[in-house]
Amino acid sequence: MALTACAPAVTTPEANAPAASQPKTWSAPPAMEIDPNKQYIATLDTVKGKIVIELFAKESPITVNNFVFLARQGFYDGVTFHRVLPGFMAQGGDPTGTGMGGPGYQFEDETSNGLTFSEPGLLAMANAGPGTNGSQFFITYDATPWLDGNHTIFGKVVSGLEVALALTPRDPSQNPNAPAGDAINTITIEEK
């Protein structure tokens, strides 16, 4: 999925319609199960190490609820970072590894929460346009202000940014036959 933005030669993370070959899908977004007043920490255990992310449940409750639901269902287990662009971001969350997969449903953006792409290490939803969020997400490698208002920010790396930065670069739009990206072994969610 190419990211189209106002920066020179830069793309933006996007998610396309779910592929038919996905292992698990649902017909609608999950019911609200999280408590927006609690703190949620996601630990992405990857083949390169651990990335610990504070989730912004209060600012982006629908998106955090979706991510927590999918993580607890094991949806992300074994999924790769299929698109990793040095200096920009690492994108994962597609069970097909192609950039075309998702959970079988889409949900609306939460971009009016006051959060901006002002620093590296932000966790946000990849999409194909307004209201097309699903399972794909990305972690920024730098400030990316041209993404403001287009992608829901729902977390921040608090430990392991160096692991995210060490993910193997790959871009399936440029090399569709590249070896698979670095895998997420599992994502665990801690509720405080």
N, CA, C and O of each residue as an XYZ file, in Angstrom:
768
protein
N       0.831     -1.157      0.000
C       0.000      0.000      0.000
C       0.886      1.234      0.000
O       1.745      1.385      0.868
N       0.689      2.078     -0.928
C       1.500      3.275     -1.010
C       0.869      4.377     -0.186
O      -0.352      4.527     -0.137
N       1.715      5.129      0.446
C       1.245      6.258      1.232
C       1.388      7.492      0.373
O       2.487      7.803     -0.086
N       0.328      8.180      0.154
C       0.407      9.391     -0.634
C       0.264     10.572      0.299
O      -0.730     10.702      1.012
N       1.260     11.423      0.287
C       1.268     12.562      1.188
C       1.930     13.736      0.505
O       2.365     13.635     -0.642
N       2.004     14.840      1.204
C       2.538     16.065      0.633
C       4.047     16.182      0.754
O       4.602     17.209      0.363
N       4.719     15.199      1.265
C       6.170     15.248      1.383
C       6.768     14.634      0.124
O       6.155     13.763     -0.493
N       7.975     15.085     -0.265
C       8.578     14.574     -1.482
C       8.914     13.088     -1.356
O       9.497     12.657     -0.361
N       8.541     12.312     -2.375
C       8.862     10.888     -2.475
C       8.538     10.114     -1.208
O       9.270      9.198     -0.834
N       7.467     10.469     -0.558
C       7.084      9.791      0.675
C       5.724      9.156      0.464
O       4.869      9.685     -0.247
N       5.547      8.019      1.094
C       4.262      7.356      1.014
C       3.657      7.334      2.404
O       4.329      7.674      3.378
N       2.391      6.937      2.509
C       1.743      6.847      3.816
C       1.184      5.453      4.004
O       0.775      4.822      3.030
N       1.155      4.948      5.243
C       0.628      3.604      5.467
C      -0.860      3.556      5.154
O      -1.617      4.444      5.545
N      -1.260      2.536      4.463
C      -2.670      2.379      4.170
C      -3.023      0.905      4.230
O      -2.163      0.045      4.040
N      -4.239      0.627      4.483
C      -4.716     -0.752      4.496
C      -5.755     -0.901      3.404
O      -6.606     -0.030      3.222
N      -5.685     -1.990      2.686
C      -6.640     -2.236      1.619
C      -7.683     -3.242      2.080
O      -7.630     -3.743      3.203
N      -8.612     -3.522      1.213
C      -9.688     -4.463      1.551
C      -9.107     -5.803      1.982
O      -8.071     -6.219      1.462
N      -9.746     -6.479      2.913
C      -9.256     -7.761      3.403
C      -9.143     -8.796      2.289
O      -9.993     -8.863      1.401
N      -8.097     -9.591      2.346
C      -7.908    -10.669      1.384
C      -8.765    -11.869      1.784
O      -9.056    -12.070      2.963
N      -9.162    -12.652      0.799
C     -10.048    -13.788      1.064
C      -9.353    -14.934      1.792
O     -10.026    -15.770      2.395
N      -8.020    -14.992      1.748
C      -7.295    -16.129      2.308
C      -6.905    -15.958      3.775
O      -6.101    -16.737      4.288
N      -7.437    -14.991      4.437
C      -7.078    -14.750      5.831
C      -7.542    -15.872      6.743
O      -8.598    -16.467      6.529
N      -6.738    -16.157      7.769
C      -7.099    -17.221      8.687
C      -8.276    -16.878      9.605
O      -9.097    -17.750      9.888
N      -8.377    -15.645     10.070
C      -9.445    -15.253     10.999
C     -10.050    -13.940     10.542
O      -9.333    -12.979     10.263
N     -11.370    -13.903     10.467
C     -12.036    -12.638     10.158
C     -13.321    -12.535     10.972
O     -13.852    -13.529     11.468
N     -13.794    -11.319     11.090
C     -15.037    -11.023     11.797
C     -15.869    -10.132     10.894
O     -15.332     -9.459     10.015
N     -17.177    -10.125     11.106
C     -18.062     -9.339     10.245
C     -18.247     -7.906     10.724
O     -18.762     -7.067      9.985
N     -17.830     -7.618     11.958
C     -17.996     -6.268     12.504
C     -16.893     -5.997     13.519
O     -16.314     -6.931     14.075
N     -16.600     -4.721     13.763
C     -15.614     -4.385     14.799
C     -16.053     -4.938     16.153
O     -17.244     -5.147     16.382
N     -15.104     -5.173     17.043
C     -15.453     -5.724     18.355
C     -16.254     -4.742     19.203
O     -16.119     -3.525     19.069
N     -17.089     -5.294     20.078
C     -17.800     -4.471     21.064
C     -16.770     -3.858     22.006
O     -15.683     -4.408     22.188
N     -17.108     -2.732     22.597
C     -16.189     -2.062     23.519
C     -15.968     -2.934     24.752
O     -16.898     -3.217     25.507
N     -14.724     -3.350     24.938
C     -14.363     -4.197     26.068
C     -13.358     -3.542     27.004
O     -13.230     -3.939     28.163
N     -12.645     -2.539     26.503
C     -11.653     -1.883     27.359
C     -12.316     -0.795     28.195
O     -13.431     -0.361     27.906
N     -11.620     -0.372     29.218
C     -12.047      0.765     30.033
C     -11.128      1.927     29.673
O      -9.948      1.896     30.024
N     -11.632      2.951     28.984
C     -10.784      4.069     28.564
C     -10.074      4.785     29.714
O      -9.128      5.538     29.485
N     -10.525      4.553     30.939
C      -9.877      5.190     32.087
C      -8.739      4.356     32.661
O      -8.077      4.778     33.609
N      -8.508      3.180     32.093
C      -7.394      2.340     32.535
C      -6.223      2.499     31.578
O      -6.367      3.025     30.474
N      -5.061      2.036     32.023
C      -3.860      2.092     31.199
C      -3.635      0.717     30.575
O      -3.795     -0.309     31.234
N      -3.263      0.711     29.302
C      -2.983     -0.528     28.583
C      -1.581     -0.448     27.993
O      -1.206      0.539     27.361
N      -0.820     -1.512     28.217
C       0.538     -1.616     27.691
C       0.576     -2.835     26.778
O       0.191     -3.932     27.182
N       1.039     -2.642     25.553
C       1.193     -3.744     24.604
C       2.671     -4.074     24.481
O       3.498     -3.181     24.300
N       3.002     -5.347     24.580
C       4.376     -5.790     24.351
C       4.386     -6.637     23.089
O       3.805     -7.721     23.042
N       5.060     -6.120     22.067
C       5.218     -6.843     20.816
C       6.500     -7.649     20.926
O       7.594     -7.086     20.904
N       6.371     -8.956     21.044
C       7.526     -9.850     21.089
C       7.819    -10.240     19.645
O       7.090    -11.036     19.052
N       8.884     -9.680     19.084
C       9.224     -9.919     17.682
C      10.478    -10.782     17.590
O      11.143    -11.037     18.593
N      10.789    -11.225     16.384
C      12.007    -12.008     16.172
C      13.262    -11.172     16.414
O      14.349    -11.730     16.563
N      13.135     -9.862     16.455
C      14.272     -8.968     16.697
C      14.359     -8.504     18.147
O      15.356     -7.896     18.535
N      13.333     -8.779     18.958
C      13.304     -8.324     20.348
C      11.931     -7.774     20.697
O      10.974     -7.925     19.937
N      11.849     -7.137     21.852
C      10.552     -6.640     22.350
C      10.394     -5.139     22.133
O      11.331     -4.357     22.298
N       9.177     -4.769     21.760
C       8.782     -3.370     21.619
C       7.609     -3.171     22.577
O       6.574     -3.823     22.442
N       7.777     -2.266     23.546
C       6.738     -2.015     24.544
C       6.068     -0.683     24.214
O       6.734      0.336     24.028
N       4.741     -0.714     24.146
C       3.976      0.451     23.704
C       2.888      0.786     24.707
O       2.098     -0.074     25.098
N       2.856      2.051     25.119
C       1.741      2.547     25.927
C       0.610      2.882     24.966
O       0.798      3.661     24.032
N      -0.560      2.301     25.188
C      -1.713      2.557     24.326
C      -2.525      3.722     24.876
O      -2.699      3.845     26.088
N      -3.019      4.572     23.992
C      -3.756      5.773     24.373
C      -5.265      5.490     24.418
O      -6.020      5.935     23.553
N      -5.686      4.742     25.444
C      -7.089      4.325     25.557
C      -8.037      5.503     25.723
O      -9.148      5.481     25.195
N      -7.616      6.517     26.440
C      -8.494      7.668     26.675
C      -8.680      8.492     25.395
O      -9.789      8.935     25.094
N      -7.595      8.694     24.648
C      -7.641      9.529     23.441
C      -8.218      8.794     22.223
O      -8.884      9.402     21.386
N      -7.959      7.491     22.131
C      -8.372      6.702     20.959
C      -9.008      5.382     21.397
O      -8.489      4.315     21.069
N     -10.127      5.435     22.134
C     -10.682      4.213     22.729
C     -11.134      3.150     21.729
O     -10.944      1.959     21.976
N     -11.719      3.550     20.625
C     -12.200      2.572     19.646
C     -11.018      1.831     19.022
O     -11.053      0.612     18.851
N      -9.984      2.580     18.689
C      -8.804      1.990     18.061
C      -8.053      1.096     19.033
O      -7.641     -0.005     18.668
N      -7.869      1.553     20.264
C      -7.194      0.725     21.272
C      -8.010     -0.533     21.533
O      -7.446     -1.621     21.642
N      -9.315     -0.402     21.634
C     -10.175     -1.566     21.845
C      -9.979     -2.587     20.724
O      -9.875     -3.786     20.981
N      -9.930     -2.112     19.493
C      -9.728     -2.984     18.339
C      -8.384     -3.707     18.434
O      -8.316     -4.923     18.248
N      -7.322     -2.964     18.721
C      -5.976     -3.537     18.800
C      -5.889     -4.566     19.927
O      -5.336     -5.650     19.742
N      -6.435     -4.224     21.089
C      -6.427     -5.132     22.242
C      -7.213     -6.404     21.903
O      -6.759     -7.511     22.194
N      -8.376     -6.248     21.296
C      -9.186     -7.402     20.893
C      -8.394     -8.325     19.970
O      -8.306     -9.528     20.216
N      -7.818     -7.760     18.907
C      -7.088     -8.581     17.939
C      -5.873     -9.248     18.581
O      -5.590    -10.415     18.310
N      -5.156     -8.514     19.430
C      -3.993     -9.099     20.113
C      -4.424    -10.259     21.003
O      -3.788    -11.314     21.001
N      -5.488    -10.072     21.755
C      -5.965    -11.128     22.663
C      -6.519    -12.336     21.902
O      -6.542    -13.444     22.438
N      -6.958    -12.138     20.679
C      -7.437    -13.243     19.841
C      -6.287    -13.992     19.160
O      -6.510    -15.018     18.517
N      -5.053    -13.480     19.300
C      -3.907    -14.096     18.637
C      -3.811    -13.751     17.162
O      -3.052    -14.377     16.422
N      -4.580    -12.751     16.730
C      -4.618    -12.360     15.317
C      -3.237    -11.962     14.796
O      -2.897    -12.257     13.651
N      -2.446    -11.297     15.629
C      -1.143    -10.796     15.199
C      -0.019    -11.822     15.344
O       1.091    -11.575     14.872
N      -0.274    -12.957     15.977
C       0.769    -13.963     16.195
C       1.278    -14.492     14.853
O       0.505    -15.027     14.057
N       2.577    -14.341     14.609
C       3.184    -14.806     13.373
C       3.088    -13.839     12.210
O       3.661    -14.093     11.151
N       2.380    -12.739     12.384
C       2.236    -11.731     11.329
C       3.544    -10.945     11.219
O       4.220    -10.717     12.222
N       3.894    -10.538     10.014
C       5.167     -9.850      9.790
C       5.004     -8.333      9.685
O       3.905     -7.806      9.515
N       6.147     -7.661      9.794
C       6.234     -6.255      9.408
C       6.511     -6.300      7.907
O       7.659     -6.414      7.477
N       5.448     -6.209      7.126
C       5.530     -6.419      5.686
C       6.075     -5.217      4.918
O       6.485     -5.350      3.765
N       6.079     -4.065      5.542
C       6.552     -2.847      4.871
C       7.356     -2.033      5.867
O       6.811     -1.508      6.838
N       8.658     -1.929      5.623
C       9.563     -1.220      6.531
C      10.396     -0.261      5.691
O      11.227     -0.682      4.887
N      10.161      1.035      5.888
C      10.842      2.065      5.109
C      11.744      2.878      6.032
O      11.250      3.672      6.832
N      13.071      2.688      5.930
C      13.997      3.415      6.806
C      13.745      4.926      6.750
O      13.506      5.493      5.684
N      13.806      5.558      7.922
C      13.578      6.992      8.012
C      12.111      7.376      8.056
O      11.787      8.548      8.244
N      11.220      6.410      7.885
C       9.787      6.700      7.852
C       9.012      5.853      8.864
O       8.572      6.369      9.891
N       8.840      4.540      8.579
C       8.005      3.735      9.469
C       8.148      2.249      9.180
O       8.697      1.833      8.159
N       7.620      1.448     10.145
C       7.493     -0.004      9.987
C       6.012     -0.338     10.088
O       5.352      0.031     11.059
N       5.493     -1.034      9.084
C       4.067     -1.353      9.016
C       3.849     -2.853      9.147
O       4.534     -3.651      8.507
N       2.883     -3.228      9.985
C       2.544     -4.633     10.186
C       1.058     -4.785     10.406
O       0.284     -3.849     10.202
N       0.663     -5.984     10.827
C      -0.737     -6.223     11.153
C      -1.562     -6.854     10.056
O      -2.774     -7.005     10.204
N      -0.920     -7.230      8.942
C      -1.625     -7.867      7.837
C      -1.302     -9.358      7.836
O      -0.155     -9.729      7.583
N      -2.281    -10.225      8.111
C      -1.988    -11.655      8.170
C      -1.567    -12.265      6.837
O      -1.009    -13.362      6.813
N      -1.824    -11.571      5.724
C      -1.402    -12.100      4.425
C       0.026    -11.693      4.094
O       0.646    -12.286      3.212
N       0.564    -10.682      4.794
C       1.916    -10.210      4.522
C       2.056     -9.449      3.224
O       3.173     -9.193      2.774
N       0.947     -9.083      2.617
C       0.974     -8.416      1.317
C       0.634     -6.932      1.387
O       0.885     -6.189      0.438
N       0.067     -6.500      2.506
C      -0.442     -5.142      2.603
C      -1.902     -5.052      2.199
O      -2.470     -3.960      2.181
N      -2.518     -6.182      1.873
C      -3.903     -6.199      1.404
C      -4.867     -6.825      2.410
O      -6.076     -6.808      2.183
N      -4.367     -7.374      3.510
C      -5.214     -8.115      4.434
C      -5.739     -7.298      5.597
O      -5.262     -6.197      5.874
N      -6.724     -7.856      6.267
C      -7.324     -7.204      7.422
C      -8.211     -8.173      8.180
O      -8.214     -9.369      7.890
N      -8.968     -7.666      9.154
C      -9.776     -8.535     10.006
C     -11.179     -8.845      9.476
O     -11.926     -9.582     10.120
N     -11.548     -8.297      8.320
C     -12.879     -8.551      7.772
C     -13.855     -7.416      7.999
O     -14.989     -7.479      7.524
N     -13.449     -6.390      8.707
C     -14.308     -5.237      8.985
C     -13.448     -3.983      8.933
O     -12.220     -4.057      8.898
N     -14.105     -2.843      8.930
C     -13.415     -1.553      8.987
C     -14.099     -0.692     10.032
O     -15.255     -0.921     10.386
N     -13.369      0.306     10.523
C     -13.962      1.222     11.496
C     -13.427      2.628     11.284
O     -12.431      2.842     10.593
N     -14.117      3.578     11.896
C     -13.843      5.001     11.692
C     -12.548      5.467     12.356
O     -12.039      4.837     13.283
N     -12.038      6.577     11.857
C     -10.832      7.208     12.401
C     -11.139      7.928     13.709
O     -12.277      8.314     13.976
N     -10.104      8.097     14.510
C     -10.165      8.930     15.720
C      -9.017      9.940     15.621
O      -8.045      9.879     16.375
N      -9.155     10.860     14.682
C      -8.071     11.807     14.418
C      -8.296     13.180     15.039
O      -7.453     14.063     14.883
N      -9.405     13.381     15.734
C      -9.654     14.682     16.365
C      -9.321     14.630     17.852
O      -9.915     15.350     18.655
N      -8.372     13.776     18.212
C      -8.016     13.576     19.619
C      -6.857     14.458     20.080
O      -6.391     14.317     21.210
N      -6.390     15.357     19.227
C      -5.318     16.272     19.602
C      -3.920     15.703     19.451
O      -2.942     16.406     19.704
N      -3.800     14.445     19.045
C      -2.484     13.830     18.883
C      -1.929     14.139     17.500
O      -2.670     14.162     16.517
N      -0.616     14.377     17.426
C       0.029     14.684     16.153
C       1.283     13.835     15.981
O       1.847     13.323     16.948
N       1.699     13.700     14.746
C       2.897     12.931     14.399
C       4.148     13.793     14.575
O       4.866     14.070     13.614
N       4.394     14.211     15.811
C       5.470     15.160     16.097
C       6.769     14.517     16.560
O       7.742     15.221     16.826
N       6.803     13.182     16.662
C       7.994     12.511     17.189
C       8.056     11.076     16.685
O       7.063     10.540     16.194
N       9.226     10.458     16.809
C       9.328      9.045     16.446
C       8.667      8.162     17.497
O       8.394      8.601     18.614
N       8.415      6.912     17.122
C       7.903      5.935     18.072
C       6.410      5.959     18.285
O       5.923      5.379     19.255
N       5.661      6.613     17.407
C       4.205      6.640     17.559
C       3.582      5.439     16.849
O       4.026      5.037     15.774
N       2.553      4.879     17.465
C       1.803      3.760     16.904
C       0.514      4.319     16.314
O      -0.230      5.024     16.996
N       0.250      4.008     15.055
C      -0.934      4.542     14.379
C      -1.517      3.496     13.439
O      -0.864      2.513     13.089
N      -2.754      3.733     13.042
C      -3.436      2.831     12.114
C      -3.083      3.167     10.673
O      -3.097      4.329     10.266
N      -2.767      2.126      9.912
C      -2.625      2.257      8.469
C      -4.031      2.180      7.884
O      -4.905      1.514      8.439
N      -4.241      2.856      6.776
C      -5.566      2.818      6.159
C      -5.481      3.146      4.682
O      -4.429      3.545      4.181
N      -6.596      2.976      3.992
C      -6.688      3.288      2.572
C      -7.530      4.540      2.347
O      -7.966      4.807      1.227
N      -7.757      5.307      3.410
C      -8.577      6.503      3.347
C      -9.463      6.561      4.575
O      -9.418      5.660      5.412
N     -10.267      7.603      4.699
C     -11.118      7.755      5.880
C     -12.032      6.551      6.119
O     -12.655      6.030      5.194
N     -12.094      6.126      7.380
C     -13.006      5.060      7.776
C     -12.634      3.669      7.305
O     -13.494      2.791      7.247
N     -11.368      3.448      6.968
C     -10.954      2.136      6.455
C      -9.953      1.432      7.371
O      -9.179      0.594      6.906
N      -9.958      1.756      8.651
C      -9.062      1.078      9.596
C      -9.496     -0.369      9.760
O     -10.679     -0.695      9.660
N      -8.507     -1.239     10.016
C      -8.797     -2.651     10.248
C      -7.820     -3.207     11.267
O      -8.001     -3.030     12.472
N      -6.781     -3.881     10.784
C      -5.784     -4.476     11.674
C      -4.389     -3.925     11.453
O      -3.525     -4.082     12.316
N      -4.146     -3.284     10.318
C      -2.792     -2.832     10.005
C      -2.434     -1.567     10.767
O      -3.240     -0.648     10.916
N      -1.193     -1.555     11.245
C      -0.691     -0.447     12.052
C       0.734     -0.138     11.625
O       1.360     -0.910     10.897
N       1.239      1.002     12.087
C       2.636      1.329     11.822
C       3.241      2.055     13.007
O       2.543      2.672     13.811
N       4.567      1.962     13.090
C       5.359      2.653     14.111
C       6.252      3.634     13.375
O       7.003      3.244     12.481
N       6.175      4.906     13.746
C       6.969      5.923     13.055
C       8.426      5.885     13.498
O       8.738      5.589     14.651
N       9.310      6.192     12.550
C      10.747      6.271     12.823
C      11.203      7.706     13.050
O      12.326      7.937     13.497
N      10.353      8.657     12.749
C      10.697     10.076     12.854
C       9.385     10.862     12.934
O       8.303     10.287     12.811
N       9.484     12.156     13.135
C       8.290     13.005     13.054
C       7.766     12.926     11.616
O       8.543     12.984     10.664
N       6.455     12.795     11.468
C       5.834     12.670     10.142
C       4.577     13.548     10.084
O       3.467     13.034      9.952
N       4.751     14.871     10.182
C       3.593     15.765     10.302
C       2.630     15.726      9.119
O       1.467     16.095      9.281
N       3.066     15.295      7.940
C       2.163     15.226      6.792
C       1.079     14.158      6.982
O       0.118     14.107      6.214
N       1.235     13.296      8.015
C       0.220     12.279      8.294
C      -0.873     12.773      9.245
O      -1.893     12.107      9.418
N      -0.660     13.945      9.861
C      -1.640     14.473     10.822
C      -3.033     14.534     10.200
O      -3.209     15.008      9.077
N      -4.019     14.046     10.953
C      -5.404     14.092     10.510
C      -5.802     12.977      9.557
O      -6.973     12.862      9.193
N      -4.839     12.152      9.147
C      -5.132     11.078      8.196
C      -5.047      9.678      8.793
O      -5.592      8.726      8.235
N      -4.366      9.557      9.924
C      -4.163      8.254     10.555
C      -4.334      8.403     12.061
O      -3.807      9.341     12.658
N      -5.067      7.480     12.673
C      -5.308      7.518     14.113
C      -4.065      7.088     14.875
O      -3.582      5.967     14.715
N      -3.550      7.990     15.707
C      -2.453      7.662     16.616
C      -3.086      7.043     17.855
O      -4.021      7.603     18.427
N      -2.569      5.872     18.271
C      -3.171      5.234     19.439
C      -2.157      4.660     20.420
O      -2.513      3.864     21.289
N      -0.898      5.058     20.285
C       0.098      4.600     21.244
C       1.458      5.197     20.980
O       1.684      5.879     19.980
N       2.368      4.919     21.915
C       3.744      5.409     21.810
C       4.689      4.362     22.384
O       4.441      3.795     23.449
N       5.778      4.115     21.657
C       6.802      3.184     22.120
C       7.462      3.765     23.364
O       7.951      4.894     23.344
N       7.473      2.992     24.442
C       8.122      3.425     25.686
C       9.406      2.645     25.938
O      10.215      3.036     26.780
N       9.597      1.554     25.221
C      10.814      0.756     25.326
C      10.939     -0.082     24.060
O       9.956     -0.643     23.574
N      12.156     -0.162     23.531
C      12.379     -1.005     22.364
C      12.284     -0.302     21.029
O      12.135     -0.959     19.999
N      12.367      1.034     21.019
C      12.352      1.723     19.721
C      13.519      1.247     18.859
O      13.409      1.180     17.635
N      14.647      0.915     19.512
C      15.807      0.420     18.761
C      15.479     -0.902     18.059
O      16.037     -1.195     17.002
N      14.587     -1.694     18.637
C      14.152     -2.940     17.996
C      13.345     -2.608     16.743
O      13.565     -3.199     15.686
N      12.423     -1.674     16.860
C      11.623     -1.259     15.699
C      12.522     -0.713     14.591
O      12.311     -1.000     13.413
N      13.519      0.073     14.976
C      14.430      0.658     13.990
C      15.303     -0.393     13.314
O      15.818     -0.158     12.221
N      15.476     -1.554     13.955
C      16.320     -2.627     13.416
C      15.545     -3.614     12.540
O      16.130     -4.565     12.023
N      14.241     -3.402     12.367
C      13.464     -4.308     11.519
C      13.998     -4.266     10.088
O      14.422     -3.215      9.607
N      13.974     -5.394      9.425
C      14.534     -5.517      8.080
C      13.750     -4.670      7.080
O      12.540     -4.844      6.931
N      14.440     -3.751      6.395
C      13.759     -2.919      5.394
C      13.173     -3.780      4.272
O      13.804     -4.723      3.795
N      11.968     -3.436      3.871
C      11.331     -4.104      2.737
C      10.137     -3.281      2.275
O       9.486     -2.601      3.068
N       9.867     -3.356      0.991
C       8.724     -2.653      0.414
C       8.128     -3.535     -0.679
O       8.649     -3.575     -1.793
N       7.036     -4.245     -0.369
C       6.468     -5.158     -1.354
C       5.999     -4.476     -2.637
O       5.871     -5.133     -3.671
N       5.743     -3.179     -2.586
C       5.337     -2.496     -3.821
C       6.522     -2.352     -4.775
O       6.333     -2.229     -5.985
N       7.735     -2.367     -4.238
C       8.935     -2.264     -5.059
C       9.523     -3.637     -5.391
O      10.107     -3.830     -6.458
N       9.360     -4.596     -4.454
C       9.901     -5.938     -4.660
C       8.927     -6.965     -4.082
O       9.088     -7.397     -2.941
N       7.920     -7.355     -4.860
C       6.908     -8.275     -4.344
C       7.451     -9.663     -4.006
O       6.800    -10.418     -3.284
N       8.632    -10.009     -4.515
C       9.214    -11.327     -4.262
C      10.252    -11.313     -3.151
O      10.978    -12.292     -2.974
N      10.334    -10.230     -2.409
C      11.295    -10.145     -1.301
C      10.944    -11.185     -0.242
O       9.781    -11.561     -0.099
N      11.953    -11.652      0.502
C      11.653    -12.582      1.600
C      10.669    -11.937      2.581
O      10.563    -10.713      2.661
N       9.960    -12.777      3.315
C       8.985    -12.278      4.295
C       9.659    -11.342      5.287
O      10.851    -11.471      5.566
N       8.895    -10.408      5.812
C       9.414     -9.469      6.806
C       9.605    -10.131      8.159
O       9.262    -11.297      8.350
N      10.153     -9.375      9.088
C      10.373     -9.859     10.450
C       9.029    -10.077     11.134
O       8.124     -9.248     11.032
N       8.911    -11.202     11.832
C       7.627    -11.608     12.411
C       7.420    -11.112     13.837
O       8.363    -10.906     14.600
N       6.155    -10.932     14.156
C       5.701    -10.717     15.533
C       5.393    -12.112     16.075
O       4.528    -12.805     15.540
N       6.085    -12.524     17.121
C       5.783    -13.823     17.727
C       4.411    -13.770     18.383
O       3.557    -14.622     18.141
N       4.215    -12.758     19.216
C       2.935    -12.565     19.896
C       2.869    -11.142     20.442
O       3.894    -10.477     20.587
N       1.671    -10.686     20.742
C       1.468     -9.398     21.409
C       0.714     -9.678     22.697
O      -0.358    -10.283     22.684
N       1.286     -9.232     23.810
C       0.597     -9.372     25.093
C       0.112     -7.998     25.538
O       0.756     -6.982     25.274
N      -1.018     -7.982     26.210
C      -1.633     -6.745     26.683
C      -1.689     -6.776     28.201
O      -2.193     -7.726     28.799
N      -1.161     -5.718     28.816
C      -1.245     -5.563     30.268
C      -2.224     -4.434     30.561
O      -2.125     -3.354     29.979
N      -3.159     -4.682     31.455
C      -4.154     -3.688     31.851
C      -3.860     -3.258     33.275
O      -3.704     -4.095     34.164
N      -3.782     -1.938     33.493
C      -3.495     -1.421     34.845
C      -4.654     -0.589     35.343
O      -4.606     -0.068     36.457
